[in-house]
Amino acid sequence: MLHLLQSDLGSDELKRLCNKLTPEDSVILMNDGVYLIHQLTQILPLPCACFAIISDCEMRGMVLAEGIEGIDMSGLLALTTQHASSASW
């Protein structure tokens, strides 16, 4: 499943998401969801691939961290075609 994190989630909701993730999933941080970069890499490491929209990071002054790959809109499109389902958080 492709998980689209579009906002800065609360800690309970973030934990709920992390408990659902499997190695086959992918997480994309976009819009205000890029504010979760530090939490996801330092506090709650993910068992799956994690991506962040580069332009959203740049607009919010966020720097990509180790374990999070920067992608553009064509990368987002490619990931949506690789996953049969998605969920927005």
C-alpha distance (Angstrom), angle and dihedral (degrees) to the residues before:
residue distance angle dihedral
M1 . . .
L2 3.77 . .
H3 3.81 112.6 .
L4 3.81 115.4 -158.1
L5 3.80 111.7 -159.9
Q6 3.79 105.4 -163.9
S7 3.80 101.5 163.4
D8 3.79 140.2 37.7
L9 3.82 98.8 -89.6
G10 3.77 124.7 -148.9
S11 3.79 116.9 -108.9
D12 3.83 94.2 -104.7
E13 3.79 93.3 51.7
L14 3.80 91.1 44.8
K15 3.81 91.1 52.1
R16 3.81 90.1 48.4
L17 3.80 89.5 53.6
C18 3.81 94.0 46.8
N19 3.81 90.7 51.5
K20 3.82 89.8 57.1
L21 3.80 97.5 49.8
T22 3.80 122.3 109.4
P23 3.82 130.3 -174.7
E24 3.83 89.2 -100.9
D25 3.81 92.4 59.2
S26 3.79 128.3 89.1
V27 3.79 128.7 -152.5
I28 3.79 123.3 -151.5
L29 3.80 120.6 -165.6
M30 3.78 110.2 -152.7
N31 3.79 139.0 159.1
D32 3.85 107.7 -3.4
G33 3.81 89.2 -12.7
V34 3.81 88.0 85.4
Y35 3.81 86.8 76.1
L36 3.83 85.7 75.2
I37 3.82 92.9 67.3
H38 3.79 94.7 101.5
Q39 3.81 95.2 44.2
L40 3.78 94.3 48.5
T41 3.79 95.5 49.0
Q42 3.80 100.5 37.5
I43 3.80 107.8 26.3
L44 3.80 106.0 24.5
P45 3.83 111.6 23.6
L46 3.79 111.8 -160.5
P47 3.82 127.5 -124.9
C48 3.82 90.4 -144.6
A49 3.79 142.4 49.5
C50 3.80 115.6 -66.6
F51 3.79 126.5 -160.2
A52 3.80 135.7 179.7
I53 3.79 129.4 -158.3
I54 3.81 104.4 -112.4
S55 3.82 95.8 -147.5
D56 3.83 91.3 52.1
C57 3.81 90.2 51.3
E58 3.79 91.8 49.0
M59 3.82 93.4 48.8
R60 3.82 90.9 52.0
G61 3.79 97.7 40.9
M62 3.82 93.0 -114.4
V63 3.79 122.5 149.1
L64 3.78 121.2 -146.5
A65 3.79 113.8 -111.1
E66 3.77 130.8 -147.1
G67 3.79 110.2 -74.3
I68 3.80 95.1 28.0
E69 3.78 117.5 97.2
G70 3.79 120.5 -151.7
I71 3.79 116.9 -129.3
D72 3.78 137.2 177.4
M73 3.80 128.2 -141.2
S74 3.80 92.9 -79.7
G75 3.82 88.1 54.8
L76 3.80 89.1 51.2
L77 3.79 90.1 51.7
A78 3.81 91.2 49.5
L79 3.81 91.5 52.0
T80 3.80 92.5 48.8
T81 3.80 89.9 55.7
Q82 3.84 91.5 49.7
H83 3.82 94.2 56.8
A84 3.79 124.9 64.0
S85 3.80 93.5 -151.3
S86 3.78 140.2 20.9
A87 3.80 140.0 -164.7
S88 3.79 129.2 -156.8
W89 3.78 119.5 -142.2
